[in-house]
Amino acid sequence: MVGAVSNLVYLLCFLASALCAGLLLRQYRTIASPILLWSCACFTLLAVSNLLVVIDKVLLPELDLKLARLLMTLIAVTVLLFGFIWEAEQD
């Protein structure tokens, strides 16, 4: 039972981050604010990271993707931080 709940949480985390990325992209198409694009890129990479969690923990538990997951998360946060700094310097 606990395993099924944790698998559901992994899947919901992936779906939530993918939904956020989609909503940010939709809003970017309307407003075209660069910070929305940077945020969309971050959430897209976070969705990929969460997808790797689903693959690692649910689909292929014998495969260790921990380093890839952590690296993807680091890249996602770095993209967002770079976007914030870039936009702050533009003003």
N, C-alpha and C positions, 0 to 999 in steps of 0.2 A: 504494500500500500504506500509506504513512504517513497519507494522508488518511482511509483507512478506519479505521485504528486510532484516530486522534484523534476521529473521529465516534463510534466505539464508546465512547470514554472520556467524551465529552460526555453520551451517553445513559445510561451507567452512573452518572455523577454525579447526573443528574436522578433516576434510579430509587432511588439510595441515599438522597438527601435526602427523597424522597417516602415511602420506607419508614420512615425515622426519624420523620417527622411522623406517620405512621400508627401506629407503635408507641407513640409518646409519647401520642397521643390515646387509644389503647386502655388504656394504663396510667392515664391521667387519669380515665377512666371508672370504673376500679377503686378508685383511691386518692383522687382529687379534690384533689390537691395543686396549689395555684396555680402553683407553679414549673414543673410539668409542662405546664400550659396555656400559659404564656409560652414555654416551649421548643418546644412544638408549633407555636405561631404563628410562631416564628422559622424553624423548619425548613420549614414550609409556604411561607413567603415565599422561603426559599432554594431550594426546589423550583421555585417560579415563576421565580426568577432563572435556575436551571439550564435550565428549559424554554425561556426566552428565548435562552439560549446555543445550544441545539439548533436553535431556529428560525433564529437569526442565522447560525450557522456551517454548518448542514447543509441545512435546508429552503429557506431564502431567503438565500443568501450575498450577493446584491446589495443586500440591505436592511441598514442599519447600526443595530443595536439596542444599541450599547455603552452609551449614556447610560441607557437604560431598565434594562439589566442592572445597572449600577452603582448606580442609584437604588434598585432593588429590594433589592439586597444591603445597602445602607446602611439602608434601612427595617427589614430583618430583624434586623440587629445592634442597631439602636436599640430595637426592640421587646424584645429579650432583655435589653438593658441596663436599660431602663425597668422591666421585670419584676423584675430582681434588686434594683434600688433600691427599688421599691415593697414588695417582700417584706421587705427589710432594715428599712425604716421601720415595718412592721407589728409587728415583734418588740420 
